[in-house]
Amino acid sequence: MGLTRSLIEAMAPDQSALSAASALLKPAKWPVRARADSLIWGECQGSGANPYRVVADTADHGSKCTCPSRKFPCKHALALMWMYVDNAAAFQPGSIPDWVNDWMGRRRKGAAAPVSTSNDAKSLDVAAATLEARPLDPLAEARRKAASGKRALETRRSVRSATEDLDLWIEDQFRTGLAGFLGELSERCRRIAARLVDAKAAALASRVDEMPSRLLTLPNDGRIDAAIRELGKLALLTRAWRAQPDDPELRREVINSESRDDVLNNADAPRVRSTWEVLGEQITTRRDGLISQSTWLLNTNGGPQRFALLLDFFPASAGRRGGAFVAGESIDAELAFYPACAPLRAVIAARQDAEPGDGAWPAADADPITAHAAQLMAAPWRVETPVLLSAGRLVPEGKLHWWRSDTGIVAPLRTAPPLLGMGAAIDNAFGLWDGARLSLVAARTNWGRLAFDA
């Protein structure tokens, strides 16, 4: 039986899922919608940086989504099917991508979504009606704006006090000795981070709370120098925010980040349309119970070197989530960058299948240290700088492992990749340089393209 509105209503787990799906019916939220035979699939931009990949079979009504929702079908799958029923012509005929084929190969044919037997009234019309605009009460709107302005002022005062407290805390670490600080690293960082959270400096608190995970991965003899850099960058950040509390980049680093919709609706947000290669992905479990998923992109359309970072967070309790991208794949997309002195973080504004090309990387950085210095001049509080490396090799020396380029550039590695010592010749590599250690993310070698967990 083909998809119908009544079938979608029957498959929905509850009315709230339908209401949530109705909010996803805007074409702008779906940079990809395609079909082949009985399959429909798409990519839906959620609150995170990476789009959710959604597929459904219109013949037996099975579906799959990469979101962490425990509802089945989830709101993304319901929205995809809903849009198809309303306007099938909006789904472009296309070749079935690998991730859809993978789902087809693993599913049991006929394993459709169970039809709910709930007595709750479920209706697409009811779901759509919940989004109808209601006339605003002018007095209520004025009170709302006044209350919002008051909260913003209180937040600014609270955060200013918190940054001053953090400066005093940093001075105390130097005054009492960094050896003692490193000996109680987790406890001290956790205590000051809790105070920052209470003062509404959530982003700053997260950065302080994650400091132990960055320092403790280093050899013992490198931790004091790294602690000096970390504390110094924090001090620069707090002073910069107090000087320019309305700067969007500084607010992002100290208080919280804009939503995806805020970036897309911001006329000042830089936009770049290009063919991008997915360099690699970093997945990190944070101390606050969230998982950070970073996807690095590089433009490969022959223009100047440009990186982009798609950053997403989701609860660790949701389990490991499948990545929206595959390392090495190319996408043709328009990215909207978060406003910054040197824009790096971005969200996908529009996307379509990339045309086949040679996928050549731009010219490598002649000196990653110089590239890092240029980034620090624009934003001295940044922890790492993305860099392209020219041909070279990985070599062990003493207690460290090193990147050694054919041009004589050497840099110590934060961790040793698996191919170290196996004789692989590297043509190009991409990594993150923090001023003292290099973390490799991807490389093109005589063994083929490799991706690493940086």
C-alpha positions, -999 to +999 in steps of 0.1 A: +000+000+000+013+034-009+018+062+016-012+083+025-019+109+052-040+084+071-011+059+071+014+085+084-011+094+112-014+057+121+024+051+121+031+082+143+040+072+179+019+102+192+004+135+184+035+154+197+057+136+171+033+147+143+034+183+157+072+182+157+072+168+122+050+197+110+077+221+120+101+204+097+081+208+065+100+239+053+120+231+022+149+252+035+154+226+062+159+199+036+189+206+013+185+171-001+153+153-011+154+125-036+138+093-047+144+061-066+118+033-071+100+030-038+127+047-018+127+083-007+156+099+012+167+133+024+190+153+047+173+174+074+191+203+091+185+199+128+198+220+157+233+207+152+259+213+125+255+180+107+223+172+089+203+140+098+201+114+071+166+100+067+153+073+044+119+056+040+104+029+018+071+040+005+062+004-004+064-012+031+067+021+051+100+012+069+122+041+078+156+050+093+171+083+106+205+091+121+190+112+149+192+100+185+154+100+190+139+069+207+106+074+189+099+054+158+093+067+133+110+099+145+098+133+135+123+135+107+110+103+091+074+114+095+082+148+079+100+132+050+070+109+043+045+138+049+063+160+023+064+132-002+026+126+001+019+164-002+043+170-032+062+140-046+074+161-075+097+180-051+118+148-047+143+147-075+150+113-091+186+102-082+210+074-078+207+056-045+235+067-022+257+042-004+242+050+030+207+041+017+220+009+002+236+000+035+203+005+052+185-016+026+211-044+030+208-046+068+170-043+072+144-070+072+121-065+042+087-058+055+098-045+089+076-015+087+068+009+116+043-006+139+009+010+137+001+026+171-030+014+189-031+045+211-065+061+217-050+096+215-063+114+185-036+118+159-040+140+129-018+158+104-044+186+104-042+189+142-004+189+140-003+216+114-029+237+133-006+239+163+018+260+142-007+286+131+003+321+142-018+336+169-023+374+171+001+390+196-011+411+225+008+444+222+011+448+260+022+412+265+048+416+237+061+448+253+063+431+287+081+402+271+107+425+255+112+444+287+118+412+306+142+399+280+162+431+281+164+428+319+175+392+318+202+401+292+215+429+315+216+406+345+234+380+325+260+404+314+267+416+350+268+380+362+293+370+335+315+400+340+318+391+377+325+355+367+353+365+343+369+386+370+367+357+394+383+335+368+412+360+364+418+358+401+417+320+400+443+320+372+466+342+392+462+319+422+474+289+401+506+307+391+511+321+426+508+287+444+527+269+417+517+250+385+530+217+399+503+218+426+478+228+400+486+198+378+485+176+408+449+186+415+439+194+379+405+178+376+393+189+410+404+225+406+390+229+371+357+213+380+352+236+410+358+268+390+337+255+361+308+250+384+310+286+395+311+297+359+280+277+351+262+293+381+272+327+367+257+319+332+292+317+315+284+282+302+307+282+272+337+294+293+328+268+320+329+240+294+363+251+281+378+251+317+361+218+325+377+202+294+412+215+301+423+183+321+414+161+291+437+182+269+466+184+293+466+149+307+471+134+272+505+150+270+538+136+284+546+148+319+574+170+308+552+189+285+522+196+308+535+227+325+542+246+293+508+235+280+491+247+312+508+281+308+494+284+273+459+272+283+457+296+313+471+325+292+445+320+265+418+320+291+430+353+305+431+368+270+396+356+263+381+371+295+398+405+289+386+405+253+350+398+263+349+425+289+362+450+263+336+438+237+308+419+253+285+423+223+310+407+199+293+375+186+325+355+185+334+364+221+299+358+233+300+324+217+333+316+235+321+328+269+283+325+272+267+304+245+265+298+208+239+311+184+214+286+171+217+273+135+186+294+125+202+325+139+233+320+117+213+313+086+191+344+092+222+367+100+229+390+071+265+394+084+273+357+084+298+350+056+285+325+030+308+304+008+296+281-021+322+255-030+329+219-034+341+206+000+360+174+008+352+158+042+387+156+057+377+137+088+357+135+120+366+138+157+342+124+183+349+132+219+330+124+251+330+155+273+329+156+311+295+173+311+279+141+296+277+154+260+295+140+229+312+165+207+312+156+170+335+177+148+335+174+111+363+191+091+358+203+055+382+217+029+373+235-003+386+217-034+372+238-062+406+254-071+401+285-049+422+297-020+426+273+009+396+274+033+386+251+061+352+247+077+342+231+110+307+215+114+303+211+152+275+191+168+267+180+203+244+152+216+239+134+249+262+105+256+232+086+269+219+084+233+248+061+224+271+065+194+254+082+165+262+074+129+281+102+112+263+123+085+294+123+063+321+098+052+358+108+053+369+115+017+335+122+002+328+155-017+298+177-013+287+207-032+273+231-006+268+266+005+281+271+040+271+299+064+299+307+087+295+319+123+307+356+124+342+358+137+376+375+131+387+344+112+355+324+104+358+287+108+327+271+123+298+268+099+265+252+091+252+239+058+228+264+042+222+244+010+236+213-006+234+191-037+254+162-051+289+172-061+301+169-096+330+144-101+364+162-100+400+155-093+395+165-056+429+181-055+438+198-022+450+234-023+487+242-018+499+231+017+510+256+043+547+263+038+551+265+076+523+255+100+538+276+128+534+307+106+498+297+098+491+292+135+506+326+143+483+343+118+453+327+134+464+338+169+468+374+157+431+373+148+418+352+178+445+346+204+422+325+226+418+297+200+431+263+211+440+248+177+447+258+141+438+236+111+468+232+088+477+215+055+510+197+054+532+190+024+549+156+017+567+140+046+570+111+069+562+101+105+593+092+125+599+081+162+627+100+180+633+097+217+601+097+237+581+116+210+569+108+175+574+135+149+561+148+116+590+155+094+583+172+060+605+169+030+611+206+032+626+203+067+596+213+088+593+191+120+566+190+146+559+166+175+527+146+174+502+146+202+495+108+196+512+084+172+489+073+143+487+035+135+508+038+104+538+052+122+570+032+115+554+012+087+570+031+059+540+050+045+550+080+024+527+109+029+519+132+000+496+156+019+482+156+054+457+176+074+461+182+111+454+205+141+483+225+155+481+239+191+514+256+192+533+226+206+517+194+193+503+183+160+472+161+158+468+143+125+433+140+111+437+128+075+465+120+051+470+110+014+497+084+013+511+058-011+487+034+006+457+055-002+437+080+018+438+076+056+417+091+084+428+092+120+411+098+154+428+131+163 
